[in-house]
Amino acid sequence: MLRLRQALPPRERLIAGLVQALRAVLAATLGYFIALELGLGQGFWAAITAISVSQNSYAEVRSSSRDQFTGAMIGGLIGLGAAMLGHEHYLAYVLAVIAGMLLCSVLNLGAAGRISGITTTIIMLVPHSGAFWQFALFRLGEVTLGAIAALLVTLVFGVLARRLFGDHASS
């Protein structure tokens, strides 16, 4: 797919890039404002996730979203446990990141391992107020909202493209 896109003339690459950027920013906006409406104070995590999982097709977004959710769940749970047991000891953080990434590797979860490490880092190193469990739960909720927003926007873009351009349109 990448080679096909690189072979396109510059004008068509520009249009494809613009469509991808619009898709990502619409998903980010949707995720961000839904998170704020639900009272999640850091809706930017939903926006980051939406941009992170945005792809050209629904199947690609679904796969990326699954990795994002799975990694966030594993990293959140391990980060929460390590934060509660190890408090603010850096060694607890190091071991938690290793444990999450290793678990994802053993379970053959691919890219979820990186997301697990990122989520553990957020849970354990980003300053926050309140309980660790609440922080972890809110991050998972925001990640989920971002992924759902990207899925919805990609689905709508696909439907619109097929209606406007017929069966030959890419979703």
N, C-alpha and C positions, 0 to 999 in steps of 0.2 A: 504494500500500500504506500509506504514511504517513497519507494522508487517511482511509482506512478505519479505521485504528487510532485516530486522533484522534476519529472519530465514535462510537467505542465508549463505553458508559457507564463512569464511573469504576471501578466494581468490576471490569469486564472488562479495563480497561487495567491495573489493579493485578495481576490474575491473569496477563495477558500479560507484564507487566514482571517478575513473579516467575519465570515459566517461563524468560524470557530470561536473568535473573540466575543462576538455577540451572544452566542450560545452560552459561553462560560460566564460572562458578566450578568446575563439574565438569570442563570441558575444561582450565581452568588448573591444577587439582589434578592431573589425569592427566599433562599435559605436564611439570609441575614435578617430580613424583616419578619419572617415567621418566627425565628428564634427570639427576636425582641418582643414580638407580640405574646409569646408564651412565657415571657418573664426570664428568659435565659440571658443573663447580663453580658455575655461575651459572644454575641452572634457572629462576630468576625470568624470564629472557628467554623461555623457553618459555611460562610462565604469562602474561606480557604479550602475547605473540603470540596465544595461544589466546583471550584476552579481546578482543583487537583484531579478530580475524577472525570472532568469533561473530556469527551472524545468525539469522534465523528459518527459513531454508530451506537445504537441502543445496546447492542450486545457488548461492545467495548466498555460502555459506561457501567453496565450491569456487573461485568467482571471486575472492573476497577472499584466499584462501590462495594462489592462483596469483600474484596481484599481490605478496603479501608475500614469497613465495619468490623470485620473479624480481627484485624490488627488492633483497632481501637479497643475492642472488647477485651482481648487478651492483655494488651498493654495497660489498659485501665485497671483491670482486676489485679494484675501482678504489681503494678505501680501502687495501687491502693494498699495491698497487703504489705508490700515492702515499706511504704511510708508509715503505716500503722505500727509495724514491728521494728523497723530500723530507724524510725523518726527521721532525723535529718542527717544521718550518717551517710557520707558519700559512697562508702563501700556497699551499703544497701541499694543505692541507686545503680551502681555498676552491676551488681549481681542480678538485680531485677531486669535490667536491659538484656543481659546475657540470657537469663531464663526465658524471657518472652520470645526473643529471636530464635533461641534454640528450640523451644516448643513449636513454633511455627515451622521451623525447618523439619523437625521430626514428623510433624503432621502433614508435611508437603503443602504448606499454605502459601508458598511463593512470596509475593510482594507484601503479604500481611506481616511478615517479620519486620520489615523496615518500619511499617506503620506502628507495630507494637512498640518498637524502640522509641519512636518519636512520641507516642502517647505516654509511655512511661516517663520520658524526659519532661513532658509537659506537666504531668501529675506531680512529679517529685521535685522539679527544679523551678518551675514558674511560681513566683510568689502569689499567694492568694489568701483570702480571709475565709473563715468557716472551716467546716470539717472536710477532711480528705475525701470521704465517701461522696459528699455532695459535689465537690469539685469534679471528681471522676465521673459521676453520673451525669452531670451537666455537660461535660466534654463529650461523652458518648451520645447524648441527645443532640448536641449541636452537629457532631459528625454525621449522625443519622439524617438530620434535616438537610444538611448540605448534599449528601448523596441522593436523597429522595428528590430534592430540587433539581439536581443534574439529570436524573432519570426522567423526570416530568418534562423538563425543557427539551431534552433530546428527543423524547417521544413526540412532542408537539412539533418540533422542527421537522422531524421525519414525515409526519402526516401532512404538514404544509408543503413540504418539498414534493411529495408524491402528487398532491392536488395541483400544484402549480406547474410541475415539470413532467409528470407522468411516472411510469415505472422505472425510468432510467435515472431518477434522482437519487443521490446518496442521502442516507439519513444521517 
